[in-house]
Amino acid sequence: MASIRVGTAPDSWGVWFPDDPQQVPYTRFLDEVAAAGYSWIELGPYGYLPTDPSQLRDELESRGLALSAGTVSERLHQPDSWDAVWSQVTDVAALTAALGGQHVLVLPEMWRDLYTGEALEPGELTPEQWGAKMAGLDRLGKAMLEEYGVRLQYHPHADAHVATEVHVDRLLADTDPAFVNLCLDTGHLAYCGGDSLAVVLRHPERLGYLHLKQVNPEVVAKVHDEDLPFSEAVKLGAMTEPPLGVPDLPPLLDAVGVLAKRSGADVFAIVEQDMYPAPPDAPFPIAQRTRSYLGGCGVSALRFGR
């Protein structure tokens, strides 16, 4: 029976970079993921986990873990950007595929500086730029599938050119479902004022992957009122552990479970709580509580094992 396979990610341990002294060692991350009761993880930033397939396979298998996806970023609306984007993909997709993962999440690069909030380019794309991005995503998804056997799941992101519910609808209208589908991040969409359940019900055939995340509405309102950058929002606690924020997850998971049953295909739902920097001892108890909460939601389609 098709199910929702629940996992977690380095992001929930405050991991944003391949190497950073404020981040826990990867061995501690893996140990704590397994101890918290999860079986699936993502690569996170390429280079945080071992990039040698044999070493990474040994690290995962020794803890009963498996890989669901890798992650890259794109700026395909910009001229001559293909080579830089594809160079990321060749590393990440190859490692993901070698470990049995079937998905690569593609995030839009942010149009404003992560830390200062300074605009690096206009916040809205021209019609020509949007068209270039959509055509580039179709090309990227086709190349990834043909060369590595992995599927492109597009992840809208705060402070990026694909962020809002309107952007999501437009993305799905303007890309080929054979090569591009949606990684729905419930937190980022809520941060941008969107309704994740409505997106799922409106585009059931395009939901390829799910990030489970909640936001604190009061913090998000402050962030928008003061036009704060995303890193500051995270420090203020914009992303919070469930069930303390929005959106309400059980109705969303029920809807995704129905879709999985109807399609006969499993859907990954990876828990993410953006934290950076994270106190080293904070992520593990949050992961335990979140695992317990999700397990008690009464959603029969959820599966935590492999």
C-alpha positions, 0 to 999 in steps of 0.5 A, a space after each residue: 500500500 502506498 504511504 507517506 514516508 517520513 524522514 528528516 534533514 540536516 536543516 533540522 539540526 541547523 546545518 546550512 553549509 558544507 562546513 561550519 564550526 557552528 554545526 554539529 559533526 555529521 556523525 552526531 547528526 546521523 546518530 541522533 536522527 536514528 535515535 529519534 526514530 527516523 529512517 530517511 534523510 536528505 543530503 543537505 548541503 553537498 559536502 556536509 555528509 561524506 561524498 564518497 558513495 561507499 563511505 556514505 552508504 556504510 555510515 547510513 546502513 550502520 544506523 539503519 538509514 537511507 537517502 531520499 533526496 539531494 538538493 541543488 540551487 538554480 538561477 536559470 533566469 540569468 543568461 549563461 547560467 546553465 553550466 554553473 547549475 549543471 555542475 552542481 547537479 552532476 555531483 549531487 545527482 550522482 551521489 543521490 542515485 548511487 545511494 538509491 535516492 530518486 529525487 533531487 530538490 531544486 531551489 531558486 537562489 534568493 533575490 536578496 542577501 540572506 543576511 543583510 536583506 539587500 536586494 541583489 536583483 529585482 524581486 520580480 522576474 520579467 516575462 522573458 526571465 520567467 520563461 527562461 527559468 521555466 524552459 531551463 527547469 524543463 531542460 534540467 529535469 529532463 537531463 537529470 532523469 535521463 543521465 542519473 534517473 532522478 526526478 526534479 522536485 522544485 522547492 519554492 523558497 522565501 525571498 526568491 522568485 518562486 515563493 508564493 502560492 501564485 508563483 507555484 500555480 504559475 510554475 506548474 502551469 508553465 513546466 512539463 510534468 514529465 520533468 518538473 514537479 513540486 516539493 511543497 515546503 509547508 513552512 516556506 509557503 505559509 511564510 509567504 502567505 500561501 495555503 499548502 492544503 489548497 495547493 495539494 487539492 488543486 494540483 494533486 498530480 504535481 505533488 512529488 515531495 513534501 517538506 513538513 514545516 510550521 511557522 510562528 504567525 506572530 514572528 512572521 508578521 514581525 518579519 514582514 512588517 520590518 522587512 527582515 532578511 530570512 536569516 534574521 527570521 530564522 533566528 527569531 523563531 519564524 520556523 517552529 516545531 509542530 504543533 506550535 505553528 501553522 499550517 495544521 498538519 493532520 488535514 494536509 497529511 490526510 489529503 496527501 495520504 489519499 493522493 498516495 493511495 489513489 496514485 499507488 506511489 509513495 510520497 516522501 514527507 521530510 521534517 524540516 525546521 529551519 534553525 541556524 545557528 542551532 545550539 548543539 543540544 537543541 535539535 535532538 529533543 525537538 526531533 523526538 517530540 516532532 516524531 512523537 507528535 506526527 506518530 500521534 496524528 492519526 494519519 494511517 498513511 504515515 510510515 517511519 520505517 524503510 
